[in-house]
Amino acid sequence: MTTIYGIKNCDTMKKARTWLDGHGIAHRFHDYKAEGIDRAHLERWSDDKGWETLLNRAGTTFRKLSDAEKADLSRDKAIALMLAQPSLIKRPVLETDGGITVGFKPEFYAALFSR
């Protein structure tokens, strides 16, 4: 089963979910804000894709962090920040039998589901 992780009102999430629906891809949506996210997921995703890829530094949530919170980022510190504020996780994260995909680009999804 394909699971897409993110936040309901995120524009990128809406595009990704619309793409999946439009291509008949059955999936489950996991909303970080409603359901939370656990350390095990963040550790697995970080090990697979790198915490640097997973941490959304472009969003307002990251910009609002204190300088101390942004300083000396490491895998463990990034995971702790993402656990405390799931909006810091880049969206969407897509888990499939083919692995983990972070972010949304229609061409990546097309390649992933054409296998």
C-alpha positions in Angstrom: 0.0 0.0 0.0 1.2 3.5 -0.8 1.1 6.0 2.0 1.5 9.7 1.5 2.6 11.8 4.5 2.1 15.5 4.9 -0.3 18.2 5.9 -3.8 18.5 4.6 -3.7 22.2 3.5 -0.3 22.2 1.9 -0.5 23.1 -1.9 2.2 20.6 -2.8 0.3 17.9 -1.0 -2.9 18.8 -2.8 -1.0 18.5 -6.2 0.5 15.1 -5.2 -2.8 13.7 -4.0 -4.6 14.9 -7.1 -1.9 13.3 -9.2 -2.3 10.0 -7.4 -6.1 10.1 -7.6 -5.9 11.0 -11.3 -3.7 8.1 -12.1 -5.8 5.6 -10.1 -3.1 5.0 -7.5 -4.7 3.7 -4.3 -3.1 5.4 -1.3 -3.6 6.3 2.3 -3.0 9.9 3.5 -1.3 10.4 6.8 -1.7 13.9 8.2 1.2 14.9 10.5 -0.9 17.5 12.2 -3.8 15.1 13.0 -1.9 11.8 13.5 1.6 13.0 14.4 4.7 11.2 13.3 7.0 9.0 15.3 10.8 8.9 15.7 11.1 5.5 13.9 9.6 7.0 10.7 11.9 10.0 10.8 15.0 7.9 11.5 14.2 5.5 8.6 13.5 8.3 6.2 16.7 10.1 7.3 18.7 7.0 6.9 17.3 6.4 3.4 17.2 10.0 2.0 19.3 12.0 4.4 18.1 14.3 7.1 19.2 17.3 5.0 16.7 16.2 2.3 13.9 15.7 4.8 14.2 19.0 6.7 12.3 21.7 5.0 14.5 24.8 5.4 12.5 26.8 2.9 9.3 27.1 4.9 8.2 29.7 7.4 8.4 27.2 10.3 12.2 26.9 9.8 12.6 30.6 9.4 10.8 31.2 12.7 13.3 28.9 14.6 15.7 30.6 16.9 19.3 31.0 15.8 20.3 28.5 18.5 17.8 25.9 17.1 19.2 26.4 13.5 22.8 26.3 14.7 24.9 23.1 14.5 22.3 21.0 12.9 22.9 17.3 13.0 20.7 14.2 12.2 19.6 13.9 15.8 18.9 17.6 16.3 17.0 17.7 13.0 14.9 14.7 14.0 14.1 16.3 17.4 13.0 19.5 15.6 10.8 17.6 13.1 9.2 15.6 16.0 8.4 18.8 17.8 7.2 20.6 14.7 6.1 18.3 11.9 5.7 21.3 9.6 9.5 21.1 9.3 9.3 17.9 7.3 9.5 18.4 3.6 6.3 17.4 1.9 5.1 15.1 0.7 6.9 11.9 1.8 5.7 9.0 -0.2 6.2 5.4 0.9 5.7 2.7 -1.7 7.0 -0.8 -2.3 9.6 1.0 -4.4 10.9 2.9 -1.4 10.7 6.5 -0.2 10.2 9.6 -2.3 10.5 13.1 -0.8 8.8 16.1 -2.5 6.5 16.0 -5.5 7.4 16.2 -9.2 4.9 14.6 -11.6 7.7 13.1 -13.7 9.2 11.3 -10.6 5.8 9.9 -9.7 5.2 8.8 -13.3 8.5 7.0 -13.3 7.9 5.5 -9.9 4.5 4.1 -10.8 5.4 2.9 -14.3 7.5 0.0 -12.9 
